[in-house]
Amino acid sequence: MNEQFLTQEKFDELQKELETLRKEKMPYLAKRIDEARQMGDLSENAEYHAAREELGWVNGRVLEVEQILMNAKIIQKSSSDRVSLGSTIEVLLNSQKMKFTIVGAQEAEPAIGKISNESPLGKAFLEKKKGDIVNVEVPAGVITYEICDIT
């Protein structure tokens, strides 16, 4: 698995999720499975099958979060004049200002302006400077952004 770029905040959030899954969710589901087993015939026991399915999902999520944390690289904000991972940029698009923060793929949320460094838009902004014009090819054509500020 490749490096997983995370902010310290996201790293801490994933550690807390992992702890919750291990210390709360897994024991709760194990208890539910045990109680359902005691009800008798397992072939028609919906509670038993639902709890087993949920436990399977939780086990998978635990493995996924462990892998992410094992391969995590914390994003260090730089005071560079170039766009990098962790930068928040203000851009102009058709005389409308927008803000984006360049983050790792694990915490990308385009709806709130967090874009992945691996996305076409994120890749296009990386290493650019204030005042640069950035052209991004999308299915509908080319979108042109001007970088107004980098923080």
Z-matrix of the N, CA and C atoms (Angstrom, degrees):
N
C 1 1.459
C 2 1.531 1 108.94
N 3 1.303 2 116.58 1 141.05
C 4 1.458 3 121.84 2 -179.46
C 5 1.520 4 110.94 3 -75.10
N 6 1.323 5 114.26 4 169.90
C 7 1.462 6 119.49 5 175.67
C 8 1.523 7 109.44 6 -58.91
N 9 1.304 8 116.12 7 141.19
C 10 1.456 9 122.79 8 177.13
C 11 1.527 10 107.03 9 -109.49
N 12 1.315 11 116.88 10 108.06
C 13 1.457 12 120.89 11 -179.57
C 14 1.520 13 109.69 12 -79.88
N 15 1.338 14 115.59 13 122.06
C 16 1.460 15 121.98 14 -177.48
C 17 1.521 16 110.18 15 -134.81
N 18 1.327 17 115.67 16 148.33
C 19 1.466 18 119.12 17 169.09
C 20 1.528 19 106.20 18 -75.86
N 21 1.306 20 117.15 19 161.42
C 22 1.462 21 120.69 20 177.78
C 23 1.520 22 109.54 21 -59.63
N 24 1.329 23 116.10 22 -37.74
C 25 1.461 24 121.18 23 -179.98
C 26 1.535 25 111.21 24 -60.64
N 27 1.330 26 117.68 25 -45.63
C 28 1.467 27 121.34 26 -179.84
C 29 1.532 28 110.47 27 -68.37
N 30 1.327 29 117.25 28 -38.11
C 31 1.462 30 121.61 29 177.66
C 32 1.531 31 109.71 30 -59.07
N 33 1.345 32 115.82 31 -48.08
C 34 1.464 33 120.92 32 179.74
C 35 1.524 34 111.17 33 -62.97
N 36 1.339 35 116.29 34 -39.95
C 37 1.466 36 121.56 35 178.54
C 38 1.530 37 110.81 36 -61.74
N 39 1.327 38 117.66 37 -42.49
C 40 1.463 39 121.45 38 179.17
C 41 1.525 40 111.41 39 -67.79
N 42 1.337 41 117.03 40 -38.22
C 43 1.465 42 119.89 41 177.12
C 44 1.530 43 110.28 42 -62.29
N 45 1.328 44 116.48 43 -41.40
C 46 1.466 45 120.89 44 179.18
C 47 1.530 46 109.88 45 -65.73
N 48 1.334 47 116.97 46 -41.97
C 49 1.468 48 120.28 47 177.92
C 50 1.524 49 110.64 48 -60.02
N 51 1.335 50 116.57 49 -44.69
C 52 1.464 51 121.15 50 -179.86
C 53 1.526 52 110.77 51 -60.94
N 54 1.314 53 116.87 52 -43.94
C 55 1.461 54 121.36 53 179.39
C 56 1.530 55 110.64 54 -62.87
N 57 1.325 56 116.85 55 -42.68
C 58 1.467 57 121.23 56 178.59
C 59 1.524 58 110.93 57 -63.11
N 60 1.320 59 116.65 58 -44.13
C 61 1.468 60 120.11 59 179.11
C 62 1.523 61 110.98 60 -60.63
N 63 1.329 62 116.21 61 -45.28
C 64 1.472 63 120.70 62 -176.78
C 65 1.529 64 113.43 63 -71.71
N 66 1.335 65 116.31 64 -44.13
C 67 1.464 66 119.92 65 -171.39
C 68 1.515 67 114.47 66 -91.82
N 69 1.336 68 117.50 67 -20.83
C 70 1.458 69 119.26 68 -177.40
C 71 1.528 70 112.43 69 -117.46
N 72 1.319 71 115.69 70 -55.45
C 73 1.467 72 120.18 71 -172.77
C 74 1.528 73 112.91 72 -67.53
N 75 1.334 74 117.43 73 -47.61
C 76 1.460 75 120.02 74 -177.55
C 77 1.537 76 112.05 75 -64.03
N 78 1.341 77 119.79 76 -47.45
C 79 1.470 78 119.00 77 178.03
C 80 1.538 79 112.35 78 -62.37
N 81 1.332 80 116.66 79 -37.73
C 82 1.466 81 120.90 80 178.62
C 83 1.531 82 110.06 81 -61.91
N 84 1.339 83 116.60 82 -45.77
C 85 1.466 84 119.99 83 -179.62
C 86 1.528 85 111.81 84 -68.03
N 87 1.324 86 116.82 85 -37.50
C 88 1.466 87 120.10 86 177.64
C 89 1.533 88 109.72 87 -61.63
N 90 1.323 89 116.64 88 -39.64
C 91 1.466 90 121.15 89 178.39
C 92 1.527 91 110.09 90 -66.13
N 93 1.336 92 116.41 91 -42.87
C 94 1.471 93 120.07 92 178.25
C 95 1.524 94 111.32 93 -60.49
N 96 1.336 95 116.30 94 -41.67
C 97 1.470 96 121.14 95 179.61
C 98 1.528 97 109.77 96 -63.89
N 99 1.322 98 115.53 97 -44.69
C 100 1.462 99 120.07 98 180.00
C 101 1.529 100 111.11 99 -61.57
N 102 1.332 101 116.67 100 -44.88
C 103 1.466 102 120.60 101 179.05
C 104 1.523 103 111.07 102 -63.67
N 105 1.326 104 116.68 103 -40.46
C 106 1.465 105 120.61 104 179.77
C 107 1.524 106 110.84 105 -66.77
N 108 1.335 107 116.51 106 -35.73
C 109 1.470 108 120.85 107 177.92
C 110 1.526 109 111.30 108 -60.95
N 111 1.312 110 114.50 109 -37.97
C 112 1.460 111 120.13 110 -177.02
C 113 1.528 112 112.89 111 -70.71
N 114 1.342 113 115.85 112 -11.87
C 115 1.462 114 119.84 113 179.08
C 116 1.526 115 112.52 114 -78.52
N 117 1.305 116 116.96 115 -7.12
C 118 1.464 117 118.61 116 176.52
C 119 1.516 118 113.56 117 109.96
N 120 1.329 119 116.40 118 -137.11
C 121 1.463 120 125.19 119 -173.73
C 122 1.537 121 112.44 120 -44.92
N 123 1.333 122 116.81 121 110.85
C 124 1.460 123 121.96 122 -177.50
C 125 1.527 124 112.59 123 -78.19
N 126 1.324 125 117.43 124 -22.79
C 127 1.467 126 119.64 125 -176.03
C 128 1.525 127 111.92 126 -65.52
N 129 1.321 128 118.12 127 -27.88
C 130 1.463 129 120.59 128 -179.54
C 131 1.529 130 112.04 129 -118.52
N 132 1.320 131 116.65 130 22.00
C 133 1.458 132 121.26 131 -176.99
C 134 1.533 133 109.56 132 -97.27
N 135 1.326 134 116.34 133 97.01
C 136 1.470 135 121.98 134 -176.54
C 137 1.527 136 111.96 135 -62.73
N 138 1.322 137 117.62 136 -38.54
C 139 1.470 138 121.62 137 179.88
C 140 1.532 139 110.35 138 -61.46
N 141 1.319 140 115.59 139 -43.73
C 142 1.472 141 120.98 140 178.99
C 143 1.524 142 110.55 141 -60.83
N 144 1.318 143 117.31 142 -48.72
C 145 1.464 144 121.23 143 -177.18
C 146 1.542 145 111.37 144 -67.20
N 147 1.327 146 117.15 145 -38.12
C 148 1.461 147 121.01 146 178.37
C 149 1.530 148 110.75 147 -65.01
N 150 1.329 149 116.64 148 -43.62
C 151 1.471 150 121.17 149 179.92
C 152 1.527 151 110.54 150 -65.71
N 153 1.338 152 117.03 151 -40.70
C 154 1.480 153 120.59 152 178.45
C 155 1.530 154 110.70 153 -64.12
N 156 1.331 155 115.79 154 -40.87
C 157 1.462 156 120.00 155 179.36
C 158 1.531 157 110.76 156 -64.59
N 159 1.327 158 115.65 157 -43.88
C 160 1.464 159 119.75 158 178.90
C 161 1.528 160 111.16 159 -64.88
N 162 1.326 161 117.06 160 -39.36
C 163 1.464 162 120.63 161 177.78
C 164 1.532 163 110.30 162 -63.39
N 165 1.315 164 116.78 163 -38.19
C 166 1.467 165 120.43 164 176.39
C 167 1.524 166 111.23 165 -61.29
N 168 1.344 167 116.36 166 -42.55
C 169 1.461 168 120.41 167 178.09
C 170 1.528 169 110.07 168 -63.62
N 171 1.330 170 116.52 169 -45.20
C 172 1.475 171 121.09 170 -179.34
C 173 1.531 172 110.27 171 -61.15
N 174 1.333 173 117.07 172 -44.02
C 175 1.476 174 119.98 173 178.10
C 176 1.521 175 111.09 174 -59.90
N 177 1.329 176 116.81 175 -41.94
C 178 1.460 177 120.99 176 177.87
C 179 1.514 178 112.09 177 -63.31
N 180 1.340 179 116.32 178 -41.98
C 181 1.460 180 120.79 179 179.49
C 182 1.529 181 110.71 180 -66.31
N 183 1.329 182 117.65 181 -38.79
C 184 1.469 183 121.43 182 177.15
C 185 1.529 184 109.32 183 -58.74
N 186 1.326 185 117.16 184 -47.53
C 187 1.472 186 120.79 185 179.40
C 188 1.522 187 111.47 186 -61.65
N 189 1.343 188 116.14 187 -41.97
C 190 1.461 189 120.54 188 179.98
C 191 1.527 190 111.33 189 -62.99
N 192 1.332 191 117.01 190 -47.34
C 193 1.467 192 121.03 191 -178.94
C 194 1.532 193 110.38 192 -65.69
N 195 1.332 194 117.39 193 -39.91
C 196 1.468 195 120.31 194 177.15
C 197 1.527 196 110.71 195 -58.90
N 198 1.331 197 117.12 196 -43.72
C 199 1.475 198 121.29 197 179.43
C 200 1.526 199 111.00 198 -63.21
N 201 1.331 200 116.07 199 -44.11
C 202 1.471 201 119.98 200 179.68
C 203 1.521 202 109.81 201 -60.38
N 204 1.325 203 117.13 202 -48.08
C 205 1.466 204 120.96 203 -178.14
C 206 1.527 205 111.91 204 -65.85
N 207 1.336 206 115.94 205 -36.77
C 208 1.467 207 119.87 206 179.32
C 209 1.535 208 111.29 207 -64.58
N 210 1.319 209 116.40 208 -33.28
C 211 1.460 210 121.43 209 -176.87
C 212 1.526 211 112.82 210 -103.54
N 213 1.335 212 116.09 211 13.02
C 214 1.461 213 120.51 212 -175.97
C 215 1.518 214 112.21 213 -72.22
N 216 1.308 215 113.28 214 140.04
C 217 1.463 216 120.86 215 171.31
C 218 1.526 217 105.19 216 -126.97
N 219 1.327 218 115.56 217 118.32
C 220 1.464 219 120.94 218 -176.33
C 221 1.525 220 109.38 219 -72.79
N 222 1.323 221 114.79 220 130.54
C 223 1.466 222 121.29 221 179.03
C 224 1.527 223 108.12 222 -73.75
N 225 1.305 224 115.59 223 123.99
C 226 1.461 225 121.64 224 175.99
C 227 1.525 226 107.88 225 -101.90
N 228 1.330 227 116.30 226 119.95
C 229 1.463 228 118.93 227 178.14
C 230 1.523 229 108.96 228 -66.20
N 231 1.318 230 114.54 229 131.20
C 232 1.465 231 118.21 230 178.18
C 233 1.523 232 108.57 231 -108.24
N 234 1.306 233 115.33 232 157.98
C 235 1.461 234 119.65 233 178.41
C 236 1.524 235 109.41 234 -98.26
N 237 1.298 236 115.63 235 31.78
C 238 1.450 237 122.41 236 -177.59
C 239 1.528 238 110.88 237 -71.72
N 240 1.313 239 115.04 238 157.65
C 241 1.466 240 119.28 239 175.59
C 242 1.528 241 110.41 240 -89.24
N 243 1.334 242 116.37 241 6.58
C 244 1.466 243 121.83 242 178.06
C 245 1.530 244 109.91 243 -114.28
N 246 1.314 245 115.45 244 150.14
C 247 1.460 246 120.98 245 178.73
C 248 1.527 247 108.30 246 -70.07
N 249 1.318 248 115.08 247 130.19
C 250 1.460 249 120.68 248 177.72
C 251 1.524 250 108.81 249 -141.65
N 252 1.310 251 115.67 250 176.84
C 253 1.455 252 121.04 251 176.95
C 254 1.518 253 108.47 252 -58.15
N 255 1.321 254 117.43 253 128.31
C 256 1.457 255 121.84 254 -178.14
C 257 1.518 256 113.86 255 97.47
N 258 1.327 257 117.11 256 -12.81
C 259 1.471 258 120.63 257 179.35
C 260 1.522 259 111.02 258 -71.97
N 261 1.326 260 114.90 259 143.99
C 262 1.460 261 120.98 260 168.76
C 263 1.514 262 105.64 261 -107.77
N 264 1.313 263 115.52 262 128.01
C 265 1.464 264 119.49 263 -176.94
C 266 1.521 265 110.48 264 -122.10
N 267 1.301 266 114.33 265 147.97
C 268 1.451 267 120.66 266 172.98
C 269 1.515 268 106.01 267 -110.39
N 270 1.320 269 115.79 268 127.89
C 271 1.463 270 120.46 269 -177.30
C 272 1.523 271 109.71 270 -125.98
N 273 1.314 272 114.16 271 160.05
C 274 1.450 273 121.75 272 176.98
C 275 1.518 274 107.86 273 -111.74
N 276 1.328 275 116.55 274 126.79
C 277 1.461 276 122.63 275 178.07
C 278 1.522 277 106.58 276 -132.18
N 279 1.321 278 115.69 277 113.46
C 280 1.476 279 120.64 278 -178.83
C 281 1.525 280 111.70 279 50.07
N 282 1.310 281 116.58 280 50.78
C 283 1.466 282 125.80 281 -179.54
C 284 1.538 283 113.96 282 59.31
N 285 1.340 284 116.73 283 20.84
C 286 1.462 285 121.47 284 174.88
C 287 1.532 286 108.41 285 -117.49
N 288 1.349 287 116.57 286 129.02
C 289 1.463 288 120.24 287 179.36
C 290 1.521 289 110.05 288 -84.06
N 291 1.328 290 114.35 289 140.38
C 292 1.461 291 121.83 290 178.33
C 293 1.517 292 107.81 291 -137.22
N 294 1.338 293 116.08 292 154.36
C 295 1.465 294 121.01 293 176.57
C 296 1.515 295 109.03 294 -119.91
N 297 1.332 296 115.22 295 139.11
C 298 1.462 297 121.84 296 175.24
C 299 1.522 298 108.44 297 -133.86
N 300 1.315 299 115.81 298 146.72
C 301 1.451 300 121.55 299 170.87
C 302 1.520 301 106.41 300 -116.57
N 303 1.335 302 116.83 301 129.76
C 304 1.461 303 121.75 302 -179.67
C 305 1.528 304 107.92 303 -86.46
N 306 1.331 305 116.26 304 117.09
C 307 1.461 306 122.26 305 -177.52
C 308 1.525 307 109.74 306 -127.94
N 309 1.328 308 116.34 307 172.72
C 310 1.458 309 121.21 308 174.55
C 311 1.519 310 110.16 309 -72.78
N 312 1.309 311 116.60 310 162.87
C 313 1.470 312 121.97 311 -176.22
C 314 1.522 313 112.83 312 -58.12
N 315 1.337 314 118.30 313 -31.68
C 316 1.462 315 121.53 314 -177.07
C 317 1.522 316 113.93 315 -64.84
N 318 1.325 317 117.15 316 -25.83
C 319 1.462 318 117.81 317 -177.08
C 320 1.521 319 113.79 318 -119.49
N 321 1.317 320 116.78 319 16.86
C 322 1.460 321 120.84 320 177.32
C 323 1.525 322 110.54 321 -65.14
N 324 1.313 323 115.83 322 131.68
C 325 1.468 324 123.61 323 175.29
C 326 1.525 325 106.68 324 -143.64
N 327 1.330 326 117.28 325 81.91
C 328 1.471 327 120.67 326 -175.89
C 329 1.529 328 113.83 327 -53.25
N 330 1.309 329 117.75 328 -32.88
C 331 1.472 330 120.82 329 -178.02
C 332 1.529 331 112.28 330 -61.26
N 333 1.344 332 117.14 331 -26.03
C 334 1.467 333 119.64 332 178.48
C 335 1.523 334 111.92 333 -112.18
N 336 1.334 335 116.57 334 16.06
C 337 1.460 336 120.78 335 174.26
C 338 1.513 337 116.12 336 88.48
N 339 1.327 338 118.13 337 7.28
C 340 1.469 339 120.62 338 176.68
C 341 1.528 340 107.65 339 -94.55
N 342 1.335 341 116.43 340 109.22
C 343 1.464 342 119.43 341 -177.65
C 344 1.526 343 110.59 342 -112.60
N 345 1.310 344 114.55 343 144.24
C 346 1.461 345 121.54 344 -177.27
C 347 1.520 346 111.47 345 -72.41
N 348 1.319 347 114.63 346 143.97
C 349 1.457 348 120.63 347 174.50
C 350 1.529 349 111.17 348 -66.77
N 351 1.344 350 116.57 349 -15.01
C 352 1.460 351 121.75 350 -179.33
C 353 1.524 352 112.57 351 -94.32
N 354 1.336 353 117.18 352 -11.63
C 355 1.465 354 120.88 353 -179.65
C 356 1.528 355 109.37 354 -74.72
N 357 1.327 356 117.43 355 157.63
C 358 1.470 357 119.42 356 178.16
C 359 1.532 358 112.52 357 -55.79
N 360 1.333 359 116.92 358 -41.37
C 361 1.456 360 120.78 359 179.60
C 362 1.527 361 110.93 360 -66.90
N 363 1.342 362 116.58 361 -47.31
C 364 1.465 363 120.69 362 178.62
C 365 1.517 364 112.05 363 -59.53
N 366 1.322 365 116.46 364 -45.56
C 367 1.476 366 120.86 365 178.32
C 368 1.521 367 111.27 366 -59.87
N 369 1.328 368 116.39 367 -40.35
C 370 1.467 369 120.57 368 -177.68
C 371 1.531 370 111.85 369 -64.78
N 372 1.346 371 117.08 370 -34.11
C 373 1.465 372 120.49 371 -178.53
C 374 1.529 373 113.49 372 -79.67
N 375 1.329 374 117.61 373 -28.57
C 376 1.466 375 120.24 374 -175.89
C 377 1.527 376 112.30 375 -55.73
N 378 1.325 377 114.87 376 136.60
C 379 1.466 378 124.56 377 177.61
C 380 1.527 379 114.48 378 71.72
N 381 1.327 380 118.13 379 3.08
C 382 1.470 381 120.69 380 177.34
C 383 1.525 382 108.80 381 -82.23
N 384 1.354 383 115.91 382 162.36
C 385 1.459 384 122.08 383 -178.61
C 386 1.523 385 110.64 384 -116.55
N 387 1.327 386 114.88 385 166.27
C 388 1.456 387 121.02 386 175.97
C 389 1.524 388 108.67 387 -56.68
N 390 1.329 389 116.55 388 133.38
C 391 1.466 390 121.50 389 -179.65
C 392 1.527 391 113.52 390 94.14
N 393 1.347 392 117.22 391 -15.75
C 394 1.468 393 120.18 392 -180.00
C 395 1.525 394 110.87 393 -67.49
N 396 1.317 395 114.66 394 146.82
C 397 1.459 396 122.55 395 173.43
C 398 1.529 397 106.06 396 -98.27
N 399 1.323 398 115.74 397 129.10
C 400 1.460 399 120.80 398 -177.31
C 401 1.528 400 109.04 399 -119.83
N 402 1.316 401 115.89 400 122.09
C 403 1.459 402 121.66 401 177.56
C 404 1.524 403 108.59 402 -102.13
N 405 1.329 404 115.23 403 127.53
C 406 1.454 405 120.73 404 -178.90
C 407 1.520 406 108.20 405 -120.37
N 408 1.331 407 115.08 406 123.59
C 409 1.459 408 119.38 407 179.84
C 410 1.523 409 109.72 408 -84.59
N 411 1.324 410 114.97 409 125.83
C 412 1.462 411 122.64 410 177.52
C 413 1.528 412 107.47 411 -126.23
N 414 1.328 413 117.62 412 166.52
C 415 1.468 414 119.07 413 -178.55
C 416 1.536 415 114.09 414 -52.86
N 417 1.338 416 116.90 415 -32.91
C 418 1.465 417 120.07 416 -178.34
C 419 1.525 418 113.38 417 -82.57
N 420 1.324 419 117.57 418 -4.33
C 421 1.466 420 121.18 419 -178.57
C 422 1.509 421 111.68 420 137.86
N 423 1.334 422 116.00 421 -143.82
C 424 1.461 423 121.26 422 -178.82
C 425 1.523 424 109.12 423 -116.04
N 426 1.337 425 114.97 424 131.30
C 427 1.465 426 121.06 425 176.55
C 428 1.518 427 107.19 426 -107.00
N 429 1.329 428 116.28 427 135.17
C 430 1.466 429 121.79 428 -177.74
C 431 1.519 430 110.65 429 -111.78
N 432 1.324 431 115.20 430 125.07
C 433 1.464 432 122.79 431 178.12
C 434 1.526 433 108.56 432 -116.21
N 435 1.325 434 116.41 433 148.54
C 436 1.459 435 120.92 434 170.75
C 437 1.519 436 106.81 435 -116.45
N 438 1.335 437 116.37 436 129.41
C 439 1.466 438 120.46 437 179.67
C 440 1.527 439 108.62 438 -81.29
N 441 1.345 440 115.22 439 118.33
C 442 1.464 441 121.00 440 -178.26
C 443 1.516 442 112.78 441 -94.63
N 444 1.333 443 116.68 442 -34.78
C 445 1.462 444 119.68 443 -175.79
C 446 1.528 445 109.61 444 -156.34
N 447 1.332 446 115.35 445 149.51
C 448 1.465 447 122.40 446 178.07
C 449 1.520 448 107.51 447 -130.82
N 450 1.334 449 116.39 448 124.58
C 451 1.469 450 119.16 449 176.59
C 452 1.504 451 109.93 450 -129.54
